[in-house]
Amino acid sequence: MPTNTILSIARLAATVLLVLLLNGCADKIDSTSTSSAPASPAVSKPATTSAVVPTATTVPSMTAEELAWLKAVATLHNTVDKAFMGTGNVYLTRAKMRSYANTLRSCSRELARIGSPGDRLQPAYVMVKQACQTFEKGAKCWDTAVRVSDAGGAVTGTANEKTFTRASQCGFEAQGNGSNLLGNAEAKGEEIKAKVG
């Protein structure tokens, strides 16, 4: 082989070798000296916490039974008040006083009929029960007034007059106090109804 050809092959081999070496070194230089672009500061996402979020519980609306109970209390209140709110002068005959006693006693009978409205309306129920107990006391007062009077309501004798006055006053006061309790029970029922819809 001519020397020129050997030299040419040697030069070619040396050039290829040199190119390969330079490429290899260039890759190492790139990876060590060339720094990559600075990473942008990491944007931290808000930490997801597993905080307990209260679940919205839906309070059920008033049931038909609860609404009927509230209506029955309002009717009872109206019935008792109407019996005592006569127009003009009222003559306290035995019949009238017995009527008052029966009207006041009707509260307990009506409450027994309509029963308890359930847990939600218990505050109103307690007030109605107190009203009925107050009316019961008033009914007993009217019974006493009847006992010391004659058929026309007349009272004879000083002791009977005092008893009659105290008894009739007690009967009227019981009606007023019980009526106030029924009014409070109705208001409490409406308040509860407004909260639950």
C-alpha positions in Angstrom: 0.0 0.0 0.0 1.3 3.3 -0.9 2.4 5.6 1.9 0.0 8.2 0.9 -2.9 5.9 1.3 -1.7 4.8 4.7 -1.3 8.3 5.8 -4.7 9.3 4.5 -6.3 6.3 6.3 -4.3 7.2 9.4 -5.4 10.9 9.1 -9.0 9.8 8.6 -8.9 7.5 11.6 -7.2 10.2 13.7 -9.8 12.7 12.6 -12.7 10.4 13.4 -11.1 9.5 16.7 -10.6 13.2 17.4 -14.2 14.0 16.5 -15.4 11.2 18.7 -13.3 12.3 21.6 -14.4 15.8 21.2 -18.0 14.8 21.1 -17.7 12.7 24.2 -15.9 15.4 26.1 -18.4 18.0 24.8 -21.2 16.0 26.3 -19.5 15.9 29.6 -18.7 19.6 29.5 -22.3 20.3 28.6 -23.6 18.3 31.5 -21.2 19.7 34.1 -20.4 23.3 33.2 -23.5 24.3 31.5 -26.0 24.8 34.2 -29.6 24.4 33.3 -31.9 27.4 33.6 -32.7 28.0 37.2 -35.8 26.3 38.2 -38.6 28.7 38.9 -39.4 28.7 42.5 -41.9 26.0 43.2 -45.3 27.3 43.6 -46.6 25.5 46.6 -50.2 24.5 46.4 -52.2 25.1 49.5 -52.0 22.1 51.7 -55.1 20.1 51.5 -56.3 19.5 55.0 -58.8 17.0 56.0 -60.6 19.3 58.2 -64.0 18.1 59.2 -66.6 20.3 57.5 -70.0 20.0 59.1 -72.4 18.5 56.7 -75.6 20.4 56.3 -78.4 18.4 57.7 -81.8 19.2 56.5 -84.4 19.7 59.3 -87.6 18.2 58.1 -90.6 20.5 57.7 -93.5 20.4 60.1 -95.5 17.3 59.7 -99.3 17.3 59.1 -99.7 15.9 62.7 -97.6 18.7 64.2 -99.6 21.4 62.3 -102.9 19.8 63.3 -101.7 19.9 66.9 -100.8 23.6 66.7 -104.2 24.3 65.2 -106.0 22.3 68.0 -104.2 24.4 70.6 -105.2 27.6 68.9 -108.8 26.4 68.8 -108.7 25.4 72.4 -107.4 28.8 73.4 -110.1 30.5 71.4 -112.9 28.3 72.9 -111.8 29.1 76.5 -111.4 32.8 75.9 -114.7 33.1 74.1 -116.6 31.4 77.0 -115.3 34.1 79.4 -115.5 37.1 77.1 -119.2 37.7 77.1 -120.7 41.0 76.0 -122.4 43.1 78.6 -123.0 42.2 82.2 -122.6 38.6 83.2 -124.8 37.2 86.0 -123.0 34.5 87.9 -125.8 32.0 88.2 -125.0 28.4 89.2 -125.5 27.4 85.6 -123.0 30.1 84.4 -120.4 29.1 87.0 -120.8 25.4 86.1 -120.3 26.4 82.5 -117.1 28.2 83.4 -115.9 25.2 85.3 -116.7 22.8 82.4 -114.9 25.1 79.9 -111.8 25.2 82.1 -111.8 21.4 82.5 -112.1 21.0 78.7 -108.5 21.9 78.4 -107.3 18.6 80.0 -109.8 16.6 78.0 -108.7 18.3 74.8 -105.0 17.8 75.6 -105.6 14.1 76.3 -107.4 13.9 72.9 -104.7 15.6 70.8 -101.9 14.0 72.8 -98.2 14.9 72.7 -97.0 16.5 69.5 -93.6 14.8 69.5 -90.1 16.0 70.5 -89.9 19.1 68.4 -93.0 20.8 69.9 -92.3 19.6 73.5 -91.6 23.2 74.8 -95.1 24.2 73.5 -96.7 21.0 74.9 -95.3 21.8 78.4 -96.9 25.2 78.3 -100.3 23.8 77.3 -100.0 21.2 80.1 -99.3 24.0 82.6 -102.3 26.0 81.2 -104.6 23.0 81.7 -103.3 22.5 85.2 -104.1 26.2 85.9 -107.5 25.8 84.4 -108.2 22.7 86.6 -107.5 24.9 89.7 -109.8 27.5 88.3 -112.6 24.9 87.7 -112.3 23.8 91.4 -112.7 27.5 92.4 -115.9 27.7 90.3 -117.1 24.5 92.0 -116.6 26.2 95.4 -118.5 29.3 94.2 -121.4 27.1 93.0 -121.5 25.3 96.4 -121.9 28.5 98.5 -124.5 30.1 96.2 -128.2 29.4 95.4 -129.6 28.7 92.0 -129.7 32.3 91.1 -126.1 32.9 92.3 -127.1 34.8 95.4 -124.9 34.3 98.4 -126.2 34.6 102.0 -124.1 35.0 105.1 -120.8 36.7 105.6 -118.7 33.6 105.5 -120.3 32.4 102.3 -119.8 35.9 100.7 -116.1 35.8 101.4 -115.8 32.3 100.1 -117.8 33.2 97.0 -115.7 36.3 96.4 -112.4 34.5 96.8 -113.6 31.5 94.7 -115.0 33.6 91.8 -111.9 35.8 91.8 -109.7 32.6 91.7 -111.8 31.2 88.8 -111.4 34.4 86.7 -107.6 34.7 87.5 -107.1 31.0 86.6 -108.7 31.6 83.3 -106.6 34.7 82.6 -103.3 33.0 83.7 -104.1 29.8 81.7 -105.0 31.8 78.7 -101.7 33.6 78.9 -99.9 30.2 79.0 -101.9 29.0 76.0 -100.9 32.2 74.2 -97.2 31.6 75.1 -97.6 28.0 73.9 -98.9 29.2 70.5 -96.1 31.7 70.2 -93.5 29.0 71.0 -95.1 26.7 68.4 -95.0 29.4 65.8 -91.4 30.1 66.6 -90.5 26.4 66.2 -92.5 26.3 63.0 -90.7 29.3 61.6 -87.3 27.7 62.2 -88.1 24.5 60.4 -90.5 25.8 57.8 
